[in-house]
Amino acid sequence: MAVINAWPARSSIINTTSVNADMPEQTLLSYATTKGAIQNFTSGLAQMLIEKGMRVNCMAPGSVWTPLIPSTMPPEQVKEFAAS
């Protein structure tokens, strides 16, 4: 937290989360858990830093291909991943 004291007012922190934080897939429980934690951390940090004039948000960018994807679903579903 020491670095935050060096940042000027109106600074922004943006974290990345996932739709899985709110609607977890049963095959992605550990992933969804970490994304939920990031969302909760972001909310708490935003409340803490608002008094310093700093903004903290998180965003869920949508489907992103990672090496984790093929190991979490059947091959037919992998072919269709993020097709829409």
N, C-alpha and C positions, 0 to 999 in steps of 0.2 A: 504494500500500500504506500510505501515511501515515494514511489515514482509518481503517484497521483498528485502529491503535493507540488511537484515540479511542473505539472501540466496547467496551462492557463484555463480560465473560465471559458465556457463555450466549446470545450473539447468534446469529442465524441468517442465512444467505444461501441463497436458493432461486433456482436457474437453471431456465430452460425449455429442454427438448430435444425430441426427437421419436423415435418408433419408427423413423424413417428413419436414425437414427444407427447402429442395429444391423442393420436390414434395409432397405438403401437401394433405392429404386425406380430403375431405370435412367434414367428421364426426369427424375429429381430429384437428379442427382449433386452439383451445387454446393450445393443445400440440405442434402442428407444430410451432405456434408463439413463444413459449418458446424456442424450439430447434433452431429456426432461430436467436433468440436473443443471445443464447449461441455461435452460429457460428460467429455472428458479434462481440461479446465481445472478443472471442478468436483471431480474426483477428486484432482488435485494440490493444489488450494486446501484441500480438506478435510484432507488429510494435513498441510499446513503450519499450519493454524489449530487443529487439535485440541489442541495444547499450550496454546493460549490459552483453551481451553474453549468454542470457537466451533464451530457446526455448519454444514456446507455440504452441500447436497443439490441434485439436479436432478430434475425431473419431466417426464413426457411426457403431456400432457393428452389426447391422442387427436386425432381429425380436427378440424381447424379450417379454416374457409373463409378463404382469402386470395386476393388478385388473381392470385397465381401459379398457382392450381389450374387454371383453364380453359386456360392456355397449355401445360400439361404432359400433357394427355390428350385423346383424341377426345371430341367432343360427347356421344356416347352414355354414355361413362363419367362425364363431368361430371354428367349428370343423376342418376346413381346414387351420386355421391360422398357419403359419410357417411350413407347412407340407413339403414343398420342400427344 
